[in-house]
Amino acid sequence: MANIKFYMTPGSCSTGIHILLEELELIFEVHPVNLMAGDQFKPEFLAINPRGSVPVLVTPAGTTLTTYQSISCWLAEQYPQSKLIPEDSNDLARVMGVMNYACNKLHGEGFTRIFTPDRYSIDESEKEAVIAQGHKLIERRFAKMNDLLAEGRTYVLNQFSIADSALFYVEFWADHTGIPLPEHCRTHYERMLKRPAVRQVLMEEGYSRLLSRYSE
């Protein structure tokens, strides 16, 4: 399938979608969005995604998808041979639960307090407290994820799924913000870093130094 348009920012949550696109070996157009420069607020981007956020994927049919969850599920359904989502209902519940926990709890409630504390306080003096709260939330939620990963599977399941790239991008953020990953999350993170598609994405997004810290 060609003519997929992918709007992304290196090192953001869109990295998780970038990994899925490379895992599937798809042909797609990349449209970088510079969040630091405010590209997400420009009229031409808001016309594509009024939410003013990445990732965004425009399908060949012209449908615009604007969240990690919607994009990853669309990819999994379009390419069932990839088995990015399992057929077993219990496994599916596990995958969807981890994906939503990573996107909504770790990212949406935790990392947003670190990256965008202004959302939670208009008083400059309260920003450090907001950031500290974000760190505590993230550490507690990674602890819960650690318990889930302790059940002995290779990834979230025993094969790569849409939940793994969602979990990876928040693990990646933890690594870059000095938040320690508990044992089983660290194992998952390092296992993901050995996947060829993940390594390719990180190289393309400018994180080759990170890869040099981990052996093949």
N, C-alpha and C positions, 0 to 999 in steps of 0.2 A: 504494500500500500504506500503510495507516494503522496506528496503534497500535504503532509502534516506540517503545521506551523507551530513551533515551540518557542514560547516567550519565557526567558529564564534569566536568573542572576547567579553568577558563579558563587558557590559556597552557601547558597540559600536553601530553602526547602525544595526548590526546583531541582536541586542536585539529585534528590530521590527519584524524580521522574526521568531525569537525564539518564540515570542508571538503568531504569526499565527500558527506555528507548534503545539503549546500546545492548542490553541483554537480548532484546528482540531483533537486533540487527536491522532496524528500520531506517529508511531514508526519510529525513525530515529537515525542514528549514529552521535554522536557529536565529532567533531575534533577541539579542541581549537587551536587558532592561537595567539601567544603572540606577539602583535604588538610592544610593548616596547622593546622586545628582538630581534626584526627584523625577526621573523619567516616568515613574508610575502615576504621577499626577498630571502629566501632559495630556491635552485633549485627545490626541491621536491614540494614546494608550487607553485612556478611560472609555473611548468609543468601543474598544475591544473588550475591556474588562472594567466595568464601573466600580468594582471593588478596589481597584488600584493596587493589585497584588500579583505576585507570581507564586506558582507556575500558572501559565495559561497554555492550553493546547487547542488549536483549531483543527478539527477533523477535515478530511477530504470533502465531506458533505457540507462543510461550513458551520458545523456545530461548535460552539465555544464552550470549553470546559475550564473551570477556574479554581479547582481545589485539588489537592493531592489525591483525596479519596475518589473523586469523580473521574479524574484522569486515569488513575491506576486501574480502577475497575473497568473503565472503557477499554483500556489496552488488554487487560486479561480476557475480557469477553470477545474482543476482536480476534485474539490469537489464542484460542483455547489449547492448541497443541503445546503452548509454552508452559501450561499448568501453573500459571502465576497465582491462581486461586484453586483450591482443592475442590473435589466433588463431594467428599465426605462432609456431612453437615456439621459434625463436631469439629473437624479440622477447619472448616470454613468459619465457624464461630470464633475459633482461636485466632485465625488470621485477621478477621475483621476487628476483633477486640483489641489486638495488639496495634494494628494500624491506627485505629481511632484513638487509642490511649496515647500513642506517640504524637499524633497530629494535634489532638485536642488538649490533652493534659500536660505532656512534656513541653510541646511547642506552644500551644495556645494559651496556657495558664502559667507556665514556668518561664520559658525563654523569652517570651514577649516582655516580661518584667525586666529582664536584663538588657535586651536590645532596644526596647521602646518604653522606658519608664514613664515618659510623658503621658502615656495613655492612662496611667493609674494615679497621676498626681499633677496638679497645676502649680504646686509649690516646689520651687527648686530645692528647698531644704529637705524635702521628703524623698528625693530621688534615690539616695543611697539606701534608705530603708526599703524602698520598693525593690531595688536590685538585690538586696540581702534576702528579702522574702522570696524572690525568684530562685535564688540559689538553694534555699531550704526546701522549696516545693520540688525542685528538680531532683535533689538528692533523695528525698522521700519517695518520689515516684520511680526513680531508677531502682531503688531498693525493692519496690513491688515488682518491677519488671524482672529484676534479678531472680526473684523467687520463681517466676514463671519459666524463665530460661533454664533454671536448675533441673528441669524435668528430663534432661538428657537428650534432647533432640539436636540435630546438627545445626539447624537454623531455628526459626520460630516453629517450623515443622521439621521434617527430615529432608526437605528440599526447599530451595529458594522460592520466595513468594513476595507479593506486594507488601506484606508486612515487614519484610527484612529491609527493604530500601527505605521505608518510613522510619524504622527504628535506627537505621544507619545514620540518617541525616541528623537526628538529635544526638546520637552518640558522637558524631563528628563535631557538632557544636560544643558538646561537653569537653571534648579533647582540646578544643581551641580556646575555651574560656577557663580552663584550669579546674573544671569540676571532675572529681575522680569518679571513674566508672567502677561499680562493684564487679566482682569476679566474673560472673557469667555474662554480664553486658560487655565487659572488656574482651572476653573470649569471642563473643559474637562480632564485635567491632573489628577485631583483628582478623577473624575469618573472612569478613566481608572485604577487608582491604586486600585480600589475596585473590579475589575474583577478578578475572581479566577485564570485565566491563567496568567494574568499579575503579580499577587502576587507570583505565583509559579515560574515564570521565574526570577523575581528579587531575590527570595530566592536562586534559583539555581546559579545565577550569582554573589551572594555575597553581595546583597544590602538589607539585612534584617533590618539594622538600618534605612534605608529610610522608610520601611513599618511601623516601630514602631512610626513614626511621624504622621501617618495617621490612623484613626480609620476605622474599617470595615464598 
